[in-house]
Amino acid sequence: MANCSRGRGRQSRPVPVQPLTPADPVTVEPPVRRWPHPINGIEPVHQADPTLHYIRCALSYQNQLLADIKALLQQIVESQEKQEQAD
């Protein structure tokens, strides 16, 4: 290697390192709220706000109504299919 650009006795120059400056302003992330998970399938008992308790009950009732409506609609579809097959 006769045409090597760096000889044996030559040392390479160190590249000057510039301190890193962020181009964008640093933003602070908001704190993360973690909800307690049930342990072994048992939910912890909380003294909930009465308003939240009311909302929870209303949503539960609404979910039950939707499940009932779904079951009734499925029964209607099945009965219509049976009538069409009988005709």
C-alpha positions as CSV (number, residue, x, y, z in Angstrom):
1,M,0.0,0.0,0.0
2,A,2.3,2.6,-1.2
3,N,-0.4,5.2,-1.9
4,C,-2.0,5.2,1.5
5,S,-3.1,8.7,2.5
6,R,-2.1,8.2,6.1
7,G,1.4,7.2,6.8
8,R,2.5,5.1,9.7
9,G,3.9,8.0,11.6
10,R,1.0,10.3,11.0
11,Q,-1.7,10.7,13.6
12,S,-5.2,11.6,12.6
13,R,-6.6,14.9,13.9
14,P,-9.5,14.6,16.3
15,V,-12.7,16.1,15.0
16,P,-13.9,18.9,17.2
17,V,-17.1,18.0,19.0
18,Q,-19.7,20.7,19.3
19,P,-22.1,20.5,22.2
20,L,-25.6,19.3,21.2
21,T,-28.2,22.0,21.4
22,P,-31.8,21.0,20.8
23,A,-33.4,22.6,17.8
24,D,-36.9,22.4,19.3
25,P,-37.8,23.6,22.8
26,V,-37.9,20.8,25.4
27,T,-41.4,19.9,26.4
28,V,-42.3,18.3,29.6
29,E,-44.8,15.4,29.4
30,P,-47.8,15.6,31.6
31,P,-48.0,13.2,34.6
32,V,-49.4,9.8,33.9
33,R,-52.4,8.8,35.9
34,R,-52.6,5.1,36.7
35,W,-55.8,3.4,37.7
36,P,-55.5,0.6,40.2
37,H,-55.9,-2.9,38.6
38,P,-57.8,-5.6,40.4
39,I,-55.6,-8.1,42.2
40,N,-56.7,-11.8,41.6
41,G,-59.9,-10.6,39.9
42,I,-61.0,-8.7,43.1
43,E,-61.6,-5.0,42.6
44,P,-60.7,-2.7,45.4
45,V,-63.6,-1.1,47.2
46,H,-63.6,2.7,46.8
47,Q,-65.8,5.3,48.4
48,A,-66.8,6.8,45.1
49,D,-68.4,10.1,44.5
50,P,-72.2,9.8,44.4
51,T,-72.3,11.4,40.9
52,L,-69.8,8.8,39.6
53,H,-71.8,6.0,41.2
54,Y,-75.0,7.3,39.5
55,I,-73.2,7.4,36.1
56,R,-71.9,3.9,36.6
57,C,-75.3,2.6,37.5
58,A,-76.9,4.4,34.5
59,L,-74.3,3.0,32.1
60,S,-74.8,-0.5,33.5
61,Y,-78.5,-0.2,33.1
62,Q,-78.1,1.1,29.5
63,N,-75.7,-1.8,28.7
64,Q,-78.3,-4.3,30.0
65,L,-81.0,-2.6,27.8
66,L,-78.8,-2.8,24.8
67,A,-78.2,-6.5,25.4
68,D,-81.9,-7.1,25.7
69,I,-82.6,-5.2,22.5
70,K,-79.9,-7.2,20.7
71,A,-81.4,-10.5,21.9
72,L,-84.9,-9.5,20.8
73,L,-83.7,-8.4,17.4
74,Q,-82.0,-11.7,16.9
75,Q,-85.2,-13.5,17.8
76,I,-87.1,-11.4,15.3
77,V,-84.6,-12.2,12.6
78,E,-84.7,-15.9,13.4
79,S,-88.6,-16.0,13.3
80,Q,-88.6,-14.1,10.0
81,E,-86.1,-16.6,8.5
82,K,-88.3,-19.5,9.7
83,Q,-91.4,-17.8,8.1
84,E,-89.6,-17.3,4.8
85,Q,-88.5,-21.0,4.8
86,A,-92.0,-22.1,5.5
87,D,-93.5,-20.1,2.6
